[in-house]
Each structure stands twice: as structure tokens, then as C-alpha cells.
Amino acid sequence: MRDIVILGSTGSIGVQALEIVEANPTLFRVLALTSTGKNPSTIIEQARKFDVSVIGVILNADLIRQALPHVTVIDGPQASTEIAAITCDVVLNAITGSIGLAPTLSALQGGNRVALANKESLVAGGELVMKLAKPDQLIPVDSEHSAIWQSLMAGKKEEVSRLILTASGGPFRDREDLSLVTVEDALAHPTWSMGPVVTINSATLVNKGLEIIEAHYLFDLPYSKIDAVIHPQSVIHSMVEYIDGSTIAQASPPNMKGPIAYAINWPNRVAKATVPIDWNTKHEWNFSPIDVARFPAISLARSCGDAGGSMPAIFNAANESFVEAFLGRKIVFTSIIEGVEKVLHKLTGNTSDIRDISDVSAIEQNARVMSDSIIKEMVV
């Protein structure tokens, strides 16, 4: 039986992970959960259901303590970082945003295996994370990186020609005019059910840009060998092309339970983690290049990755600020990438090496201050 700690248990990935645990009680035991605490009833219910002994929250700690007197409740912004160090078999980091970096580093330093769903850990602090991670200590949860992880088992690293990430294209893949996009439009993803920030990132294709940077760190390949294509059906999760012309792809229905189960139980698979593809039914899978003129986030992310140093962290922090402003209806949809590009332009050349997490925090704070200034000029 594997002891698991789940960071971000009330979000989409965390909830699905707990469903896998519930379906496989002989495989997994949950030691600790964390969330923001914004919805205390949810984490209280989870703690009771899975007999959890430790909870970490930022908000509503006293309310949760009253409801769960026999549970240790750790509160404050460092709660997830502290809990990530609890000795266990695997820490699932399902936190959204760069606040997930410190818990990732904490889990790795504590010797825990990390099932990583927090892509921002690698975007903002890739060098720090990869210096700490021992072989097979960091297992990807994103469906694209899980697919590549699995497809790379078909050959040697030196035989890899390129990685090909697939993108659903979001809700606007066929929409030419993005100037009148509403928050409701952007949150209506045609394929995936995700949290609001990730859904908006999918609509702008920032998500794919972040995943390209993540793939660079996870698989130690140059950006010139990492591509992305539109695949609306989201059945092929990603591919690896080899030097002999072969392409190995991983296919499964568009849900996250397969990658989550594989990551928390690696190297073993979990029986019936997801429903397989029905090969007796007719399928149509389409692929097309990404229109980088309509979706410049891919090129921006790639240029930041190539520049290295502080630039990926600036890109990520600026995007988080502009997405928050869009969700708050302060700016229009097209202002998200326009604003990120302005921040990058103003801070270009800021490619100093990141020595520790305090450097990341300072860089992100600088980017957010700059973003807030630009947002004030854009307010609708």
C-alpha cells in the first residue's frame, strides 16, 4: 500500500486522485491533504472520508479544527510546503500556480517522490527543481507529459528526433475574431473540465507554452526538438518522433484519471483507471498546425525558454496577473497576451540565473508589480 499526500485536494486533479484512491483502497492510503480552505466543507468531507490525520489550509483553519478535533490542522501560506515534507511514498502536487514551487522543492528535499501536476514549478523554477530531483523522483501528471514519459520508453534518448505536444486548441480554435470574447466564452472548454485559470490558459494557448517549457526541463531536450500541434479530440495526448521516422503516441479518452493513476502508482498501472477507447466504433482524429499569429503565446513562451534565466518566471507571473484581471472582468480577453508581451518587453534582458526560491519570489513580484501597472491602463 502506498502512502499519499495530496496538495490541492479540492481542485480538479485532487478530486480525481481521491476518486482513484477510493476505487483502489488496497493500493493507496491518504496521509494528508491541503487546500486553500476557501471551501472548508469540501476538505472536511474529504478528511472524514479518507480518515486523514493532517490537513493544511490558508483560510478557515479554526472552523476546520472545530469540525475535525482529532486532525492536525496546519495553517498559513506555508502549510503545503510543510506538509509536502511528510515522509510518504508519493506527494501529488495538484496546486495551481507558481505557489506550488516551494512545496515541490520541499517534497524533493524530503526524499519523497513527486507526482507533478503543478507545471508552474518547472516554468518558474525549473533549474532548482531539476537540480534536486533524483532519477525517477519526479513523475509528470499532465496528460501530455505523461504521454511523452510513456512513449519515451520505446527508444533511447539519443534516438529521439522530437517531442510533439498535442493541444485541443481550446474553445477558440476556429474563431477568427477574439476581440469580443467573454469570460463565459473562455471558460466553456469543449473537451476538458478544469479549474478557471487552467481553462483560460487553454483558451489563450498559454497552457501549451508552459508545457513546452515544462517538457524542456522534464526530458532534458532543447526547445528546437519540442513542437506542438492542434488535435481537437484530445485522444492522442502527445507523441515522440524517433530518428528512424517512427512516431510513438499514447492514446486514451480525454480525462485525467489515467495520467494521475499512473503517476501515483508508477511504475505500476492501476487496473481500470480510465475507460479504454472503443476500437469497435468509428473515430476521426484531426491534426493541424497552431496559428501562431492568432495565438502568439506559444512563440512568447518559447522565446522566454530560449532566453532562460528569469524570463520563464516573468512570463508565468505576468500571465497569472492578467488572467486574474480578465476573470475579474477588468480587461478584455485579447489584453491577456498583449499585457504579458508588454511586461516581457519592459523586463527583457532580465536573464540572471535563479539561485534559490527567494530569487524566484523577487522576480515574480517584480513582474506582478509591472503587470498591475499595465492592467490599470487597460481597465475596461
FIRO-518939 format. One record per residue (C-alpha): residue number from 1; residue in three letters; x, y, z. Coordinates in Angstrom, 1 decimal. Each point is the difference from the previous one (the first is absolute). Example, Ala and Ser with C-alpha at 12.3 -4.5 7.8 and 13.67 -1.06 7.14 Angstrom:
<pts>
<num 1; residu ALA; X 12.3; Y -4.5; Z 7.8>
<num 2; residu SER; X 1.4; Y 3.4; Z -0.7>
</pts>
This chain:
<pts>
<num 1; residu MET; X 0.0; Y 0.0; Z 0.0>
<num 2; residu ARG; X 1.3; Y 3.5; Z -0.9>
<num 3; residu ASP; X -0.3; Y 2.9; Z 2.4>
<num 4; residu ILE; X -1.0; Y 3.2; Z -1.9>
<num 5; residu VAL; X -0.1; Y 3.7; Z 0.8>
<num 6; residu ILE; X -2.2; Y 2.1; Z -2.3>
<num 7; residu LEU; X 0.7; Y 3.7; Z -0.3>
<num 8; residu GLY; X -3.0; Y 1.8; Z -1.5>
<num 9; residu SER; X -2.5; Y -2.7; Z 0.8>
<num 10; residu THR; X -3.2; Y 2.0; Z -0.7>
<num 11; residu GLY; X 1.0; Y 0.9; Z -3.6>
<num 12; residu SER; X -0.7; Y -2.0; Z -3.1>
<num 13; residu ILE; X 3.2; Y -2.2; Z 0.2>
<num 14; residu GLY; X -0.3; Y -0.5; Z 3.7>
<num 15; residu VAL; X -3.6; Y -1.1; Z -0.1>
<num 16; residu GLN; X 0.7; Y -2.5; Z -2.8>
<num 17; residu ALA; X 3.0; Y -1.3; Z 1.9>
<num 18; residu LEU; X -2.2; Y -0.7; Z 3.0>
<num 19; residu GLU; X -2.5; Y -1.8; Z -2.2>
<num 20; residu ILE; X 2.8; Y -2.3; Z -1.1>
<num 21; residu VAL; X 1.0; Y -0.6; Z 3.6>
<num 22; residu GLU; X -3.6; Y -0.8; Z 0.9>
<num 23; residu ALA; X -0.3; Y -2.4; Z -2.9>
<num 24; residu ASN; X 3.3; Y -1.7; Z 1.1>
<num 25; residu PRO; X 0.0; Y -0.2; Z 3.8>
<num 26; residu THR; X 2.6; Y -2.8; Z 0.1>
<num 27; residu LEU; X 2.5; Y 2.1; Z -2.1>
<num 28; residu PHE; X 0.0; Y 3.4; Z 1.7>
<num 29; residu ARG; X -0.4; Y 1.7; Z 3.3>
<num 30; residu VAL; X -0.3; Y 3.8; Z 0.4>
<num 31; residu LEU; X 2.2; Y 1.5; Z 2.7>
<num 32; residu ALA; X -0.6; Y 3.7; Z -0.5>
<num 33; residu LEU; X -2.0; Y 2.5; Z -2.1>
<num 34; residu THR; X 0.4; Y 3.7; Z -0.7>
<num 35; residu SER; X -2.1; Y 2.7; Z -1.6>
<num 36; residu THR; X -0.5; Y 3.7; Z 0.2>
<num 37; residu GLY; X -2.9; Y -0.6; Z 2.4>
<num 38; residu LYS; X -2.4; Y 2.2; Z -1.9>
<num 39; residu ASN; X -2.5; Y -2.8; Z -0.1>
<num 40; residu PRO; X 0.6; Y -1.5; Z 3.5>
<num 41; residu SER; X -2.9; Y -2.4; Z -0.2>
<num 42; residu THR; X 1.7; Y -1.8; Z -3.0>
<num 43; residu ILE; X 3.3; Y -0.7; Z 1.8>
<num 44; residu ILE; X -1.9; Y -0.9; Z 3.2>
<num 45; residu GLU; X -2.0; Y -2.6; Z -1.9>
<num 46; residu GLN; X 3.2; Y -1.3; Z -1.7>
<num 47; residu ALA; X 1.8; Y -0.3; Z 3.3>
<num 48; residu ARG; X -2.8; Y -2.0; Z 1.6>
<num 49; residu LYS; X -0.5; Y -2.3; Z -3.0>
<num 50; residu PHE; X 3.7; Y -0.9; Z -0.3>
<num 51; residu ASP; X 0.8; Y 0.1; Z 3.8>
<num 52; residu VAL; X 2.7; Y 2.6; Z -0.6>
<num 53; residu SER; X 2.2; Y 1.0; Z 3.0>
<num 54; residu VAL; X 1.5; Y 3.3; Z -1.3>
<num 55; residu ILE; X -1.6; Y 2.9; Z -2.0>
<num 56; residu GLY; X 1.6; Y 3.1; Z -1.3>
<num 57; residu VAL; X -2.0; Y 3.2; Z -0.8>
<num 58; residu ILE; X 0.5; Y 3.7; Z -0.4>
<num 59; residu LEU; X -3.5; Y 1.0; Z 1.0>
<num 60; residu ASN; X -2.7; Y -1.1; Z 2.5>
<num 61; residu ALA; X 2.4; Y -2.0; Z 2.1>
<num 62; residu ASP; X -2.0; Y 0.5; Z 3.3>
<num 63; residu LEU; X -3.2; Y -1.1; Z -1.7>
<num 64; residu ILE; X 1.7; Y -3.2; Z -1.2>
<num 65; residu ARG; X 1.6; Y -0.7; Z 3.4>
<num 66; residu GLN; X -3.5; Y 0.2; Z 1.6>
<num 67; residu ALA; X -1.4; Y -2.4; Z -2.6>
<num 68; residu LEU; X 3.0; Y -2.4; Z 0.2>
<num 69; residu PRO; X 1.3; Y 0.1; Z 3.6>
<num 70; residu HIS; X 2.2; Y -3.1; Z -0.4>
<num 71; residu VAL; X 1.7; Y 1.2; Z -3.2>
<num 72; residu THR; X 3.2; Y 2.2; Z 0.1>
<num 73; residu VAL; X -0.8; Y 3.2; Z -1.9>
<num 74; residu ILE; X 3.0; Y 2.0; Z -1.3>
<num 75; residu ASP; X -0.9; Y 3.4; Z -1.2>
<num 76; residu GLY; X 1.6; Y 2.9; Z -1.8>
<num 77; residu PRO; X 1.6; Y 0.5; Z -3.5>
<num 78; residu GLN; X 2.8; Y -2.5; Z 0.8>
<num 79; residu ALA; X -2.4; Y -2.8; Z 1.0>
<num 80; residu SER; X 0.4; Y -2.0; Z -3.3>
<num 81; residu THR; X 3.8; Y 0.5; Z 0.1>
<num 82; residu GLU; X 0.1; Y -1.4; Z 3.5>
<num 83; residu ILE; X -2.3; Y -2.9; Z -0.8>
<num 84; residu ALA; X 1.8; Y -0.9; Z -3.2>
<num 85; residu ALA; X 3.0; Y -1.0; Z 2.2>
<num 86; residu ILE; X -2.0; Y -2.7; Z 1.9>
<num 87; residu THR; X 1.6; Y -3.4; Z -0.7>
<num 88; residu CYS; X -2.1; Y -1.9; Z -2.5>
<num 89; residu ASP; X 0.2; Y -2.0; Z -3.2>
<num 90; residu VAL; X -1.2; Y 2.8; Z -2.3>
<num 91; residu VAL; X -1.1; Y 3.6; Z 0.2>
<num 92; residu LEU; X -2.5; Y 1.1; Z -2.6>
<num 93; residu ASN; X 0.5; Y 3.7; Z -0.6>
<num 94; residu ALA; X -3.3; Y 1.1; Z -1.5>
<num 95; residu ILE; X 0.3; Y 3.6; Z 1.0>
<num 96; residu THR; X -0.7; Y 2.6; Z -2.8>
<num 97; residu GLY; X 2.5; Y 2.8; Z -0.5>
<num 98; residu SER; X 3.6; Y 0.7; Z 1.0>
<num 99; residu ILE; X -0.9; Y -0.2; Z 3.7>
<num 100; residu GLY; X 0.5; Y -3.8; Z -0.7>
<num 101; residu LEU; X 3.8; Y 0.4; Z -0.4>
<num 102; residu ALA; X 0.9; Y 0.1; Z 3.7>
<num 103; residu PRO; X -2.0; Y -3.2; Z 0.8>
<num 104; residu THR; X 1.7; Y -1.8; Z -3.0>
<num 105; residu LEU; X 3.4; Y 0.9; Z 1.3>
<num 106; residu SER; X -1.0; Y -0.9; Z 3.5>
<num 107; residu ALA; X -1.2; Y -3.5; Z -1.1>
<num 108; residu LEU; X 3.1; Y -0.6; Z -2.0>
<num 109; residu GLN; X 2.3; Y 1.1; Z 2.8>
<num 110; residu GLY; X -1.9; Y -2.3; Z 2.4>
<num 111; residu GLY; X 0.8; Y -3.0; Z -2.4>
<num 112; residu ASN; X -3.6; Y -0.4; Z -1.0>
<num 113; residu ARG; X -1.0; Y -1.0; Z -3.6>
<num 114; residu VAL; X -2.0; Y 2.8; Z -1.6>
<num 115; residu ALA; X -2.9; Y -0.5; Z -2.3>
<num 116; residu LEU; X 0.1; Y 3.4; Z -1.6>
<num 117; residu ALA; X -3.2; Y 1.7; Z -1.3>
<num 118; residu ASN; X 1.3; Y 3.4; Z 0.8>
<num 119; residu LYS; X 1.7; Y 1.0; Z -3.2>
<num 120; residu GLU; X 0.9; Y 3.4; Z 1.3>
<num 121; residu SER; X 2.6; Y -1.6; Z 2.3>
<num 122; residu LEU; X 2.1; Y -0.7; Z -3.0>
<num 123; residu VAL; X -0.9; Y 3.1; Z -1.9>
<num 124; residu ALA; X 0.9; Y 2.4; Z 2.9>
<num 125; residu GLY; X 2.8; Y -2.2; Z 1.6>
<num 126; residu GLY; X 1.0; Y -2.7; Z -2.4>
<num 127; residu GLU; X 3.7; Y 0.2; Z 0.7>
<num 128; residu LEU; X -0.6; Y -0.2; Z 3.8>
<num 129; residu VAL; X -2.4; Y -2.9; Z -0.4>
<num 130; residu MET; X 2.1; Y -2.1; Z -2.4>
<num 131; residu LYS; X 3.2; Y 0.5; Z 2.2>
<num 132; residu LEU; X -1.9; Y -1.6; Z 2.9>
<num 133; residu ALA; X -1.8; Y -2.7; Z -1.8>
<num 134; residu LYS; X 1.6; Y -3.4; Z 0.0>
<num 135; residu PRO; X -0.7; Y -2.5; Z -2.8>
<num 136; residu ASP; X -3.6; Y -1.1; Z 0.0>
<num 137; residu GLN; X -0.8; Y 2.3; Z 2.9>
<num 138; residu LEU; X -2.1; Y 2.4; Z -2.1>
<num 139; residu ILE; X -2.9; Y -1.6; Z -1.9>
<num 140; residu PRO; X -2.2; Y 2.2; Z -2.4>
<num 141; residu VAL; X -3.7; Y 0.2; Z 0.5>
<num 142; residu ASP; X -1.0; Y 2.3; Z -2.9>
<num 143; residu SER; X -1.5; Y -2.3; Z -2.6>
<num 144; residu GLU; X 2.4; Y 1.3; Z -2.7>
<num 145; residu HIS; X 3.1; Y -0.6; Z 2.0>
<num 146; residu SER; X -1.2; Y -3.4; Z 1.3>
<num 147; residu ALA; X -0.6; Y -1.0; Z -3.6>
<num 148; residu ILE; X 3.6; Y 1.0; Z -0.9>
<num 149; residu TRP; X 1.3; Y -1.7; Z 3.1>
<num 150; residu GLN; X -1.6; Y -3.2; Z -1.1>
<num 151; residu SER; X 0.9; Y 0.4; Z -3.7>
<num 152; residu LEU; X 3.7; Y 0.6; Z 0.8>
<num 153; residu MET; X 0.1; Y -3.6; Z 1.3>
<num 154; residu ALA; X 0.0; Y -1.1; Z -3.6>
<num 155; residu GLY; X 3.5; Y 1.1; Z -0.8>
<num 156; residu LYS; X 3.3; Y 1.6; Z 1.3>
<num 157; residu LYS; X 0.3; Y 3.7; Z 0.6>
<num 158; residu GLU; X 2.5; Y 0.5; Z -2.7>
<num 159; residu GLU; X -2.5; Y -1.6; Z -2.4>
<num 160; residu VAL; X -2.6; Y 2.7; Z 0.6>
<num 161; residu SER; X -0.6; Y 2.4; Z -2.9>
<num 162; residu ARG; X -2.6; Y 2.2; Z 1.7>
<num 163; residu LEU; X -2.8; Y 0.1; Z 2.5>
<num 164; residu ILE; X -3.5; Y 1.0; Z -1.3>
<num 165; residu LEU; X -2.4; Y 1.4; Z 2.6>
<num 166; residu THR; X -3.6; Y 0.0; Z -1.1>
<num 167; residu ALA; X -2.4; Y 2.8; Z 0.8>
<num 168; residu SER; X -3.8; Y 0.0; Z -0.1>
<num 169; residu GLY; X 0.1; Y 3.5; Z -1.3>
<num 170; residu GLY; X -2.4; Y 1.2; Z 2.7>
<num 171; residu PRO; X -3.4; Y 1.5; Z -0.7>
<num 172; residu PHE; X 1.3; Y 2.4; Z -2.6>
<num 173; residu ARG; X 2.0; Y -2.2; Z -2.4>
<num 174; residu ASP; X -2.4; Y 0.8; Z -2.8>
<num 175; residu ARG; X -1.0; Y 3.6; Z 1.0>
<num 176; residu GLU; X 1.7; Y 2.7; Z -1.9>
<num 177; residu ASP; X -1.0; Y 3.1; Z 1.9>
<num 178; residu LEU; X 0.9; Y -0.2; Z 3.7>
<num 179; residu SER; X -0.7; Y 3.6; Z 0.9>
<num 180; residu LEU; X -3.4; Y -0.6; Z 1.4>
<num 181; residu VAL; X 0.7; Y -3.2; Z 2.0>
<num 182; residu THR; X -1.7; Y 0.0; Z 3.4>
<num 183; residu VAL; X 1.1; Y -1.7; Z 3.2>
<num 184; residu GLU; X -2.8; Y -2.5; Z -0.5>
<num 185; residu ASP; X 1.1; Y -0.7; Z -3.6>
<num 186; residu ALA; X 3.6; Y -0.7; Z 1.2>
<num 187; residu LEU; X -1.1; Y -2.3; Z 2.8>
<num 188; residu ALA; X -2.1; Y -2.2; Z -2.3>
<num 189; residu HIS; X 2.8; Y -2.5; Z -1.0>
<num 190; residu PRO; X -1.3; Y -2.5; Z -2.6>
<num 191; residu THR; X 2.0; Y -3.0; Z 1.3>
<num 192; residu TRP; X 1.4; Y 0.3; Z 3.5>
<num 193; residu SER; X -1.5; Y 0.9; Z 3.4>
<num 194; residu MET; X 2.6; Y 2.0; Z 1.9>
<num 195; residu GLY; X 0.4; Y 2.9; Z 2.4>
<num 196; residu PRO; X -0.5; Y 3.6; Z -1.2>
<num 197; residu VAL; X 3.6; Y 1.0; Z -0.3>
<num 198; residu VAL; X 1.0; Y -3.1; Z -2.0>
<num 199; residu THR; X -3.0; Y 0.3; Z -2.2>
<num 200; residu ILE; X 0.8; Y 3.6; Z -0.9>
<num 201; residu ASN; X 3.6; Y -1.0; Z -0.6>
<num 202; residu SER; X -1.3; Y -2.7; Z -2.4>
<num 203; residu ALA; X -2.1; Y 2.7; Z -1.8>
<num 204; residu THR; X 3.0; Y 2.2; Z -0.5>
<num 205; residu LEU; X 2.3; Y -3.0; Z -0.6>
<num 206; residu VAL; X 2.3; Y 1.2; Z 2.7>
<num 207; residu ASN; X -0.5; Y -3.4; Z 1.5>
<num 208; residu LYS; X 1.7; Y -1.6; Z -2.9>
<num 209; residu GLY; X 2.8; Y 2.6; Z 0.2>
<num 210; residu LEU; X 0.5; Y -0.9; Z 3.7>
<num 211; residu GLU; X 0.0; Y -3.7; Z -0.9>
<num 212; residu ILE; X 2.8; Y 0.5; Z -2.6>
<num 213; residu ILE; X 2.1; Y 1.5; Z 2.7>
<num 214; residu GLU; X -0.9; Y -2.8; Z 2.4>
<num 215; residu ALA; X 0.9; Y -2.6; Z -2.6>
<num 216; residu HIS; X 3.4; Y 1.6; Z -0.5>
<num 217; residu TYR; X 0.8; Y -0.5; Z 3.6>
<num 218; residu LEU; X -1.7; Y -3.4; Z 0.5>
<num 219; residu PHE; X 1.6; Y -1.6; Z -3.0>
<num 220; residu ASP; X 3.2; Y 2.0; Z -0.3>
<num 221; residu LEU; X -0.4; Y 0.8; Z -3.7>
<num 222; residu PRO; X 0.6; Y 3.3; Z -1.8>
<num 223; residu TYR; X -3.0; Y 2.1; Z -1.0>
<num 224; residu SER; X 0.8; Y -0.6; Z -3.6>
<num 225; residu LYS; X -1.1; Y -3.6; Z 0.6>
<num 226; residu ILE; X -3.3; Y 0.8; Z 1.6>
<num 227; residu ASP; X -3.0; Y 0.8; Z -2.1>
<num 228; residu ALA; X -3.8; Y 0.3; Z 0.5>
<num 229; residu VAL; X -3.0; Y -0.7; Z -2.3>
<num 230; residu ILE; X -3.7; Y 0.4; Z 0.2>
<num 231; residu HIS; X -1.9; Y -3.2; Z 0.6>
<num 232; residu PRO; X -3.7; Y 0.9; Z 0.8>
<num 233; residu GLN; X -1.0; Y -3.5; Z 1.2>
<num 234; residu SER; X 2.7; Y -0.1; Z 2.7>
<num 235; residu VAL; X 0.3; Y -3.8; Z -0.3>
<num 236; residu ILE; X 3.6; Y 0.0; Z -1.1>
<num 237; residu HIS; X 1.5; Y 1.6; Z 3.1>
<num 238; residu SER; X 3.5; Y 0.6; Z -1.5>
<num 239; residu MET; X 2.6; Y -1.8; Z -2.2>
<num 240; residu VAL; X 3.7; Y -0.7; Z -0.3>
<num 241; residu GLU; X 1.5; Y -0.1; Z -3.4>
<num 242; residu TYR; X 3.2; Y -2.1; Z -0.4>
<num 243; residu ILE; X 2.9; Y 0.4; Z -2.5>
<num 244; residu ASP; X -1.2; Y -3.1; Z -2.0>
<num 245; residu GLY; X -3.2; Y 1.8; Z -0.9>
<num 246; residu SER; X -2.2; Y -1.9; Z 2.5>
<num 247; residu THR; X -2.4; Y 2.0; Z 2.2>
<num 248; residu ILE; X -1.1; Y -1.5; Z 3.3>
<num 249; residu ALA; X -3.3; Y 1.4; Z 1.4>
<num 250; residu GLN; X -1.9; Y -0.5; Z 3.2>
<num 251; residu ALA; X -3.8; Y -0.1; Z -0.5>
<num 252; residu SER; X -2.9; Y -0.1; Z 2.5>
<num 253; residu PRO; X -3.3; Y 1.8; Z 0.6>
<num 254; residu PRO; X 0.4; Y 3.7; Z 0.9>
<num 255; residu ASN; X 0.0; Y -0.2; Z 3.7>
<num 256; residu MET; X 2.7; Y 0.3; Z 2.7>
<num 257; residu LYS; X -0.6; Y -3.2; Z 2.0>
<num 258; residu GLY; X 2.4; Y -2.0; Z -2.2>
<num 259; residu PRO; X 3.0; Y 2.3; Z 0.5>
<num 260; residu ILE; X -0.8; Y 0.6; Z 3.6>
<num 261; residu ALA; X -0.2; Y -3.7; Z 0.8>
<num 262; residu TYR; X 3.2; Y -0.8; Z -1.9>
<num 263; residu ALA; X 1.9; Y 2.8; Z 1.8>
<num 264; residu ILE; X -1.1; Y -0.9; Z 3.5>
<num 265; residu ASN; X 0.5; Y -3.8; Z -0.5>
<num 266; residu TRP; X 3.1; Y 0.2; Z -2.3>
<num 267; residu PRO; X 1.5; Y -2.2; Z -1.4>
<num 268; residu ASN; X -3.1; Y -2.2; Z 0.4>
<num 269; residu ARG; X -3.3; Y 0.7; Z -1.7>
<num 270; residu VAL; X -3.4; Y 0.2; Z 1.8>
<num 271; residu ALA; X -2.5; Y -2.4; Z -1.5>
<num 272; residu LYS; X -3.0; Y 1.8; Z -1.5>
<num 273; residu ALA; X 1.3; Y 3.4; Z 0.9>
<num 274; residu THR; X -1.9; Y 1.3; Z -3.1>
<num 275; residu VAL; X -2.3; Y -1.4; Z -2.6>
<num 276; residu PRO; X 2.0; Y -1.1; Z -3.1>
<num 277; residu ILE; X -0.7; Y 1.1; Z -3.5>
<num 278; residu ASP; X -2.8; Y -1.9; Z -1.7>
<num 279; residu TRP; X 1.8; Y -1.3; Z -3.1>
<num 280; residu ASN; X -3.2; Y -1.5; Z -1.4>
<num 281; residu THR; X -1.3; Y 3.5; Z -0.5>
<num 282; residu LYS; X 0.9; Y 2.3; Z -2.9>
<num 283; residu HIS; X 2.4; Y 2.8; Z 1.0>
<num 284; residu GLU; X 1.3; Y 3.1; Z -1.7>
<num 285; residu TRP; X 3.1; Y 1.7; Z 1.3>
<num 286; residu ASN; X 1.2; Y 3.3; Z -1.5>
<num 287; residu PHE; X 3.3; Y 1.8; Z 0.3>
<num 288; residu SER; X 0.9; Y 3.5; Z -1.2>
<num 289; residu PRO; X 2.8; Y 2.5; Z 0.6>
<num 290; residu ILE; X -0.5; Y 2.7; Z 2.6>
<num 291; residu ASP; X -0.7; Y 3.5; Z -1.4>
<num 292; residu VAL; X 2.7; Y 1.9; Z 1.9>
<num 293; residu ALA; X -1.4; Y 3.3; Z -1.4>
<num 294; residu ARG; X -3.3; Y -0.5; Z 1.8>
<num 295; residu PHE; X 1.6; Y -1.7; Z 3.0>
<num 296; residu PRO; X 3.4; Y 1.6; Z 0.6>
<num 297; residu ALA; X 0.3; Y -1.5; Z 3.5>
<num 298; residu ILE; X 1.9; Y -3.0; Z -1.5>
<num 299; residu SER; X 2.7; Y 2.2; Z -1.5>
<num 300; residu LEU; X 0.2; Y 2.2; Z 3.1>
<num 301; residu ALA; X 0.5; Y -3.1; Z 2.2>
<num 302; residu ARG; X 2.6; Y -1.5; Z -2.3>
<num 303; residu SER; X 2.0; Y 3.3; Z -0.1>
<num 304; residu CYS; X -0.1; Y 0.2; Z 3.8>
<num 305; residu GLY; X 1.2; Y -3.6; Z 0.2>
<num 306; residu ASP; X 2.8; Y 0.7; Z -2.4>
<num 307; residu ALA; X 1.1; Y 3.1; Z 1.9>
<num 308; residu GLY; X -0.1; Y -2.0; Z 3.2>
<num 309; residu GLY; X 0.9; Y 1.5; Z 3.4>
<num 310; residu SER; X -2.8; Y 2.1; Z 1.3>
<num 311; residu MET; X -2.1; Y 0.2; Z -3.1>
<num 312; residu PRO; X -2.2; Y -3.1; Z 0.4>
<num 313; residu ALA; X -0.9; Y 1.1; Z 3.6>
<num 314; residu ILE; X -0.8; Y 3.5; Z -1.3>
<num 315; residu PHE; X -2.2; Y -1.4; Z -2.7>
<num 316; residu ASN; X -1.9; Y -2.2; Z 2.4>
<num 317; residu ALA; X -0.5; Y 2.6; Z 2.7>
<num 318; residu ALA; X -1.1; Y 2.6; Z -2.5>
<num 319; residu ASN; X -2.5; Y -2.4; Z -1.5>
<num 320; residu GLU; X -1.4; Y -0.9; Z 3.4>
<num 321; residu SER; X -0.6; Y 3.8; Z 0.7>
<num 322; residu PHE; X -1.7; Y 0.6; Z -3.4>
<num 323; residu VAL; X -2.2; Y -3.1; Z 0.3>
<num 324; residu GLU; X -1.1; Y 1.1; Z 3.4>
<num 325; residu ALA; X -0.9; Y 3.4; Z -1.4>
<num 326; residu PHE; X -1.9; Y -1.6; Z -2.8>
<num 327; residu LEU; X -2.0; Y -2.3; Z 2.3>
<num 328; residu GLY; X -0.7; Y 3.1; Z 2.1>
<num 329; residu ARG; X -1.4; Y 1.7; Z -3.2>
<num 330; residu LYS; X 2.6; Y 2.8; Z 0.2>
<num 331; residu ILE; X 1.5; Y -0.6; Z -3.4>
<num 332; residu VAL; X -1.1; Y -1.6; Z -3.3>
<num 333; residu PHE; X 1.1; Y -3.5; Z -1.1>
<num 334; residu THR; X 2.5; Y 1.2; Z -2.6>
<num 335; residu SER; X 1.7; Y 2.2; Z 2.6>
<num 336; residu ILE; X 1.3; Y -3.1; Z 1.8>
<num 337; residu ILE; X 2.8; Y -0.8; Z -2.5>
<num 338; residu GLU; X 0.4; Y 3.6; Z -1.0>
<num 339; residu GLY; X 0.7; Y 0.9; Z 3.6>
<num 340; residu VAL; X 2.4; Y -2.9; Z 0.5>
<num 341; residu GLU; X 1.9; Y 1.0; Z -3.0>
<num 342; residu LYS; X 0.3; Y 3.6; Z 1.3>
<num 343; residu VAL; X 1.3; Y -1.3; Z 3.3>
<num 344; residu LEU; X 2.6; Y -2.2; Z -1.8>
<num 345; residu HIS; X 1.0; Y 3.0; Z -2.2>
<num 346; residu LYS; X 0.6; Y 2.2; Z 3.1>
<num 347; residu LEU; X 1.9; Y -2.6; Z 1.8>
<num 348; residu THR; X 1.9; Y -1.5; Z -2.9>
<num 349; residu GLY; X 3.6; Y -0.8; Z 0.7>
<num 350; residu ASN; X -0.8; Y -1.0; Z 3.5>
<num 351; residu THR; X 1.6; Y -3.4; Z -0.4>
<num 352; residu SER; X 2.0; Y -0.3; Z 3.1>
<num 353; residu ASP; X 0.4; Y -3.5; Z 1.4>
<num 354; residu ILE; X -2.5; Y -1.1; Z 2.7>
<num 355; residu ARG; X 2.0; Y -1.1; Z 3.1>
<num 356; residu ASP; X -2.8; Y -0.8; Z 2.4>
<num 357; residu ILE; X -3.8; Y 0.4; Z 0.6>
<num 358; residu SER; X 0.5; Y 3.5; Z 1.4>
<num 359; residu ASP; X 1.3; Y 1.0; Z -3.5>
<num 360; residu VAL; X -3.2; Y -1.4; Z -1.5>
<num 361; residu SER; X -2.2; Y 1.9; Z 2.4>
<num 362; residu ALA; X 1.8; Y 3.2; Z -0.7>
<num 363; residu ILE; X -0.2; Y -0.4; Z -3.7>
<num 364; residu GLU; X -3.7; Y -0.9; Z 0.1>
<num 365; residu GLN; X -0.8; Y 2.9; Z 2.3>
<num 366; residu ASN; X 1.7; Y 2.4; Z -2.4>
<num 367; residu ALA; X -1.9; Y -1.5; Z -2.9>
<num 368; residu ARG; X -3.3; Y 0.3; Z 1.9>
<num 369; residu VAL; X 0.6; Y 3.7; Z 0.9>
<num 370; residu MET; X 0.8; Y 0.7; Z -3.6>
<num 371; residu SER; X -3.2; Y -1.9; Z -1.1>
<num 372; residu ASP; X -2.2; Y 1.9; Z 2.5>
<num 373; residu SER; X 1.3; Y 3.3; Z -1.4>
<num 374; residu ILE; X -0.9; Y -1.1; Z -3.6>
<num 375; residu ILE; X -3.4; Y -1.4; Z 1.1>
<num 376; residu LYS; X -1.0; Y 3.4; Z 1.4>
<num 377; residu GLU; X 0.6; Y 1.4; Z -3.5>
<num 378; residu MET; X -2.1; Y -2.7; Z -1.6>
<num 379; residu VAL; X -3.0; Y 0.0; Z 2.4>
<num 380; residu VAL; X -3.2; Y -0.1; Z -2.1>
</pts>
